[in-house]
Amino acid sequence: MENMQEKMEQIAMEIILAAGDARIEANKALDAAESFDFVTADQCLQEARKNIVKAHNAQTDTMQKEIASEESFPTSILFNHAQDTLMTVMTEINMTERFIRMFRILDQKFSA
């Protein structure tokens, strides 16, 4: 049981770290968009998406393994926190994408 708990903590940290990296890249994308540097914004957003997919895959794989094995994994506050972080950063990335679209529209209007 302790080995499984350690495994869950390891997966949780993987999710938290990848989601954190995604958040950093999303913030860099917003910073770039504020300067109307859309090339950098797009590159950072692409990195954010890669990291959030990595975090999401770790979560999904864990859930699928639990379903397939028909046994419950130990409850982990750290894993719950990881899932919360994942969902929050996914929302942040979605909002970042929308903000960048708005910056592009503003840039087009100012340039016209």
C-alpha positions in Angstrom: 0.0 0.0 0.0 2.8 2.4 0.9 4.4 1.8 -2.5 1.1 2.7 -4.3 0.9 5.9 -2.1 4.4 6.8 -3.2 3.5 6.2 -6.8 0.4 8.4 -6.5 2.5 11.2 -5.0 5.0 10.8 -7.8 2.3 11.1 -10.4 0.8 14.1 -8.6 4.1 15.9 -8.6 4.5 15.2 -12.3 1.1 16.7 -12.9 1.8 19.7 -10.7 5.2 20.4 -12.3 3.9 20.1 -15.9 0.9 22.3 -15.2 3.1 24.8 -13.5 5.4 24.9 -16.6 2.2 25.4 -18.7 1.2 28.3 -16.5 4.6 29.9 -16.8 4.4 29.7 -20.6 0.9 31.0 -20.7 1.9 34.0 -18.7 4.9 34.6 -21.1 2.4 34.4 -24.0 0.3 37.1 -22.4 3.3 39.3 -21.7 4.3 39.0 -25.4 0.8 39.7 -26.6 0.7 42.9 -24.5 3.7 44.0 -26.6 1.9 42.9 -29.7 4.6 40.3 -30.2 2.4 37.6 -31.6 5.2 35.3 -32.8 6.5 34.9 -29.3 3.0 34.7 -27.9 2.2 31.8 -30.3 5.4 30.0 -29.4 4.8 30.3 -25.7 1.2 29.2 -26.1 2.3 26.2 -28.0 4.7 25.3 -25.2 1.9 25.8 -22.6 -0.3 23.4 -24.6 2.4 20.8 -24.7 2.9 21.0 -21.0 -0.8 20.9 -20.1 -1.2 17.8 -22.4 1.6 16.1 -20.5 -0.1 16.9 -17.2 -3.5 15.8 -18.5 -2.1 12.5 -19.9 -0.6 11.7 -16.5 -3.9 12.3 -14.8 -5.9 10.3 -17.5 -3.5 7.4 -17.5 -3.8 7.1 -13.7 -7.6 7.2 -13.8 -7.7 4.6 -16.6 -5.5 2.3 -14.7 -7.7 2.5 -11.7 -10.8 1.8 -13.8 -9.1 -1.1 -15.6 -7.8 -2.7 -12.4 -11.2 -2.4 -10.7 -9.4 -1.5 -7.4 -9.2 1.8 -5.8 -6.0 3.8 -5.5 -5.3 5.3 -2.2 -6.8 8.7 -1.6 -4.2 11.4 -1.9 -4.6 15.1 -1.0 -1.6 15.8 -3.2 -3.2 14.1 -6.2 -6.4 16.1 -5.5 -4.3 19.2 -5.5 -2.7 18.1 -8.7 -6.1 17.7 -10.4 -7.2 21.1 -9.1 -4.0 22.7 -10.4 -4.4 21.0 -13.8 -8.0 22.2 -14.2 -7.1 25.7 -13.1 -4.2 26.0 -15.6 -6.3 24.5 -18.4 -8.8 27.4 -17.8 -5.9 29.9 -17.7 -4.7 28.7 -21.0 -8.2 28.9 -22.5 -8.4 32.5 -21.2 -4.9 33.3 -22.5 -6.0 32.1 -26.0 -9.0 34.4 -25.9 -7.0 37.4 -24.6 -4.4 36.9 -27.4 -7.3 36.9 -30.0 -8.5 40.1 -28.5 -5.0 41.6 -28.7 -4.8 40.6 -32.4 -8.1 42.3 -33.1 -7.0 45.5 -31.3 -3.7 45.4 -33.2 -5.6 45.1 -36.5 -7.9 48.0 -35.6 -5.0 50.2 -34.5 -3.0 49.4 -37.6 -6.0 50.2 -39.9 
